[in-house]
Amino acid sequence: MSFISNFEKSNALFNKAKSIIPGGVNSPVRAFKAVGGNPLFINRAEGAYLIDEDGNRFVELINSWGPMILGHAYPPILEAITQAAQHSLSFGAPGKREVEMAELITSIVPSVEKVRMVNSGTEATMAAVRVARGFTGRNKIIKFEGCYHGHGDSFLIAAGSGVMTMGTPDSPGVPQGVANDTLTAKYNSIEEVRQLVANNKNQIAAIIIEPVVGNMGCVLPEQGFLENLRTLCTQEGIVFIFDEVMTGFRLSLGGAQELFGVYPDMTTFGKIIGGGMPVGAYGGKKEIMDCVAPAGPVYQAGTLSGNPVAMAAGIAMLTTLKQNPQIYAQLEETTQYLCKGMMQNIQSLGLDYTINQIGSMFTLFFTSNKVNDYETAKTCDTAMFGKYFQAMLKRGVYLAPSQFESMFISTAITKEIADFLILTNKEALQEII
Ligand SMILES: *Cc1c(COP(=O)(O)O)cnc(C)c1O
């Protein structure tokens, strides 16, 4: 077998990019800092495959960090945006697709009674927290160590993957005053949250959480954790926010809240909701969302929000998922099959690494510890992960270039591709141990 080794065009592009784009990339997680080498420049993608500028083809498990749950270049989405684009790309005035989108979202996620479209997950979480603050008249929020909620100032505290990989737990440029209003608790520790709430009586506007974490690798909520948070928020008049930017429309049609049967007051969306276009949304209970301008006093706006082409993509995505609910069982089956195969490889090689999996999300952690929070995630051997990443890449498998990310399975991953992934996993592990 010959390994992929020609990255000439990607390297040339990266060298040029570095001189005119900070770090050569438009989002830090795309850089290969944590795994070594230069990032690949992608020319196109089809189904389960990425093709780079040198013509190398990779099975990929990033899915554009989540959105491509139906695989790349899914024809109905391409048709929908091509059609929408004929009628101009933006109006800055209401369009019927925005109503259709809101109807789809509220019908799929019943805890969302009213919804506002934005352009990214970051915008959604920033707006949701502002609305929660306006609604409660309180300033402080609680987030969890290792959870990522976009790059808004309030959230860049113990913020998971990107910053975790970079080794900068807090970002310069975030004022101390803003940071002071963000309290952090250990994921899966209801005790810490209760303590914070007791010490800040009537001051907490919102608790925001990834109901399943994707941003320190895939980490699951322990039995009762989300339920206990729900009860606490209700008792204390705290707005409970599920950040379902990653889990929404992925863990089930109705997201993590449907899967666990725990319902937040507000939900944020991104990624899948735009079918690959830059879309986010936030929504929740009517009485909360009616605080948003122009219905209420909390200001939030967007020139391109509800953009017709982006809405067309999102509608095609959500409609496909809604009409084909068996997709979720299929994704779960493929993912379990893959994880079981990889676990057999790990054990047969005498290793004791950990795999966390739920639905179509999973992470192979290079640690023998059970990973259920930020502390335990950090016990991973990241140097080993870096070697594994390279060993997979040269065999034609493109993983997220960090230990602290979730992998995503799309409907384009067939059983044959899963078998290839299992075999490649074995060869890569054999090479690096
Ligand atoms: C990706 C992500 C965000 C940020 O979304 P962007 O579209 O990148 O701004 C926020 N929250 C979670 C849970 C995410 O996974």
The ligand as an SDF file (V2000), in Angstrom:
LIG
                    3D

 15 15  0  0  0  0  0  0  0  0999 V2000
  -19.6210   25.4180   16.9380 C   0  0  0  0  0  0  0  0  0  0  0  0
  -20.2590   25.7840   18.2200 C   0  0  0  0  0  0  0  0  0  0  0  0
  -20.5720   27.1130   18.5310 C   0  0  0  0  0  0  0  0  0  0  0  0
  -20.1550   28.2640   17.6700 C   0  0  0  0  0  0  0  0  0  0  0  0
  -20.7830   28.2820   16.4330 O   0  0  0  0  0  0  0  0  0  0  0  0
  -20.1100   29.1160   15.2380 P   0  0  0  0  0  0  0  0  0  0  0  0
  -21.0790   28.9580   14.1130 O   0  0  0  0  0  0  0  0  0  0  0  0
  -18.7750   28.5080   14.9990 O   0  0  0  0  0  0  0  0  0  0  0  0
  -20.0140   30.5220   15.7010 O   0  0  0  0  0  0  0  0  0  0  0  0
  -21.2680   27.3590   19.6990 C   0  0  0  0  0  0  0  0  0  0  0  0
  -21.6310   26.3550   20.5110 N   0  0  0  0  0  0  0  0  0  0  0  0
  -21.3430   25.0760   20.2540 C   0  0  0  0  0  0  0  0  0  0  0  0
  -21.7980   24.0000   21.1780 C   0  0  0  0  0  0  0  0  0  0  0  0
  -20.6230   24.7440   19.1090 C   0  0  0  0  0  0  0  0  0  0  0  0
  -20.3000   23.4700   18.8750 O   0  0  0  0  0  0  0  0  0  0  0  0
  1  2  1  0
  2  3  1  0
  2 14  2  0
  3  4  1  0
  3 10  2  0
  4  5  1  0
  5  6  1  0
  6  7  2  0
  6  8  1  0
  6  9  1  0
 10 11  1  0
 11 12  2  0
 12 13  1  0
 12 14  1  0
 14 15  1  0
M  END
$$$$
